[in-house]
Amino acid sequence: MTNKIKNLFNRISNKYDFMNNIISFGLHNFIKREAIKSLKIEPGSKVLDLCCGTGDLGRIIKKIQPTCDVIGVDFSSEMLKIARRKNPNITYWELDATSLPFEKNSFNYIVMGFGLRNIPEKNKTLGEIYRILKNNGEFLHLDFGEQNHLSFLYDNLILFLSRLFLKNTKEYKYLVISKNRFLKPSELIELFKFNRFEYIKHKNMFWNMISFQIMRKP
Ligand SMILES: C[S@@+](CC[C@H](N)C(=O)[O-])C[C@H]1O[C@@H](n2cnc3c(N)ncnc32)[C@H](O)[C@@H]1O
């Protein structure tokens, strides 16, 4: 399963940013900025962008707080090639989020956009996030939110657009299935609490179709 997902992201890496713009009508940058702004990152913080893909969240963090030390982690070498090209001021490591070589209490903030959904071993990953966060450190999780009538229409639009622009829907069928199988935002918050995190806040956007949650390591 893990290799299948890694191969999928390696395969779509060249089209990833282009398709994100298409399927979100350019709104993914706005959504990511809103989520990062909510964290109120302190200058000089050490931040991990986990499952960083092509590096959008890290880039936004560097823009808002240039003095932060940002590290990006992903297990797809092809996604990382693009991230490195786009963000020469960020250090990238090719690693699996379920087993991270960082010391405990290393980061002030950990951000994760559209990543946890792809990881079968969620508790193991959250255990790693908890371990390497500093006390009072914050974890931002961003992904699709609730399923509703609108998200059902959106799923069909994603498949239509991927057929139109990629002539292939396989990878984007996976996106739709994984997003619909994923936990609801309220269930995610329970999962985070089960993994010892303290709830700070969450925000639902675009008719609940997008959601982010901010949790703290006490
Ligand atoms: C949908 S992309 C999100 C990328 C980026 N965070 C964004 O918001 O655009 C998911 C990323 O998670 C990575 N990923 C999935 N499972 C992973 C794992 N177990 N360890 C590290 N990275 C993983 C994939 O390679 C992919 O780049």
Ligand as a Chemical Component Dictionary entry (heavy atoms), coordinates in Angstrom:
data_LIG
# 
_chem_comp.id                   LIG 
_chem_comp.type                 NON-POLYMER 
_chem_comp.pdbx_formal_charge   0 
_chem_comp.three_letter_code    LIG 
# 
loop_
_chem_comp_atom.comp_id 
_chem_comp_atom.atom_id 
_chem_comp_atom.alt_atom_id 
_chem_comp_atom.type_symbol 
_chem_comp_atom.charge 
_chem_comp_atom.model_Cartn_x 
_chem_comp_atom.model_Cartn_y 
_chem_comp_atom.model_Cartn_z 
_chem_comp_atom.pdbx_ordinal 
LIG C1  C1  C 0  -1.820 15.398 -1.568 1  
LIG S1  S1  S 1  -0.096 15.647 -1.349 2  
LIG C2  C2  C 0  -0.033 17.096 -0.348 3  
LIG C3  C3  C 0  1.188  17.924 -0.594 4  
LIG C4  C4  C 0  1.234  19.267 0.120  5  
LIG N1  N1  N 0  1.246  19.114 1.554  6  
LIG C5  C5  C 0  0.119  20.194 -0.296 7  
LIG O1  O1  O 0  -0.625 20.633 0.586  8  
LIG O2  O2  O -1 -0.002 20.488 -1.497 9  
LIG C6  C6  C 0  0.298  14.372 -0.200 10 
LIG C7  C7  C 0  1.791  14.155 -0.035 11 
LIG O3  O3  O 0  1.982  13.241 1.053  12 
LIG C8  C8  C 0  3.085  12.422 0.744  13 
LIG N2  N2  N 0  2.998  11.217 1.573  14 
LIG C9  C9  C 0  1.995  10.309 1.612  15 
LIG N3  N3  N 0  2.268  9.350  2.513  16 
LIG C10 C10 C 0  3.463  9.670  3.071  17 
LIG C11 C11 C 0  4.264  9.073  4.069  18 
LIG N4  N4  N 0  3.908  7.940  4.688  19 
LIG N5  N5  N 0  5.422  9.689  4.417  20 
LIG C12 C12 C 0  5.814  10.832 3.790  21 
LIG N6  N6  N 0  5.100  11.437 2.826  22 
LIG C13 C13 C 0  3.931  10.862 2.474  23 
LIG C14 C14 C 0  2.962  12.172 -0.763 24 
LIG O4  O4  O 0  4.184  11.768 -1.343 25 
LIG C15 C15 C 0  2.476  13.533 -1.252 26 
LIG O5  O5  O 0  3.544  14.362 -1.655 27 
# 
loop_
_chem_comp_bond.comp_id 
_chem_comp_bond.atom_id_1 
_chem_comp_bond.atom_id_2 
_chem_comp_bond.value_order 
_chem_comp_bond.pdbx_ordinal 
LIG C1  S1  SING 1  
LIG S1  C2  SING 2  
LIG S1  C6  SING 3  
LIG C2  C3  SING 4  
LIG C3  C4  SING 5  
LIG C4  N1  SING 6  
LIG C4  C5  SING 7  
LIG C5  O1  DOUB 8  
LIG C5  O2  SING 9  
LIG C6  C7  SING 10 
LIG C7  O3  SING 11 
LIG C7  C15 SING 12 
LIG O3  C8  SING 13 
LIG C8  N2  SING 14 
LIG C8  C14 SING 15 
LIG N2  C9  SING 16 
LIG N2  C13 SING 17 
LIG C9  N3  DOUB 18 
LIG N3  C10 SING 19 
LIG C10 C11 SING 20 
LIG C10 C13 DOUB 21 
LIG C11 N4  SING 22 
LIG C11 N5  DOUB 23 
LIG N5  C12 SING 24 
LIG C12 N6  DOUB 25 
LIG N6  C13 SING 26 
LIG C14 O4  SING 27 
LIG C14 C15 SING 28 
LIG C15 O5  SING 29 
# 
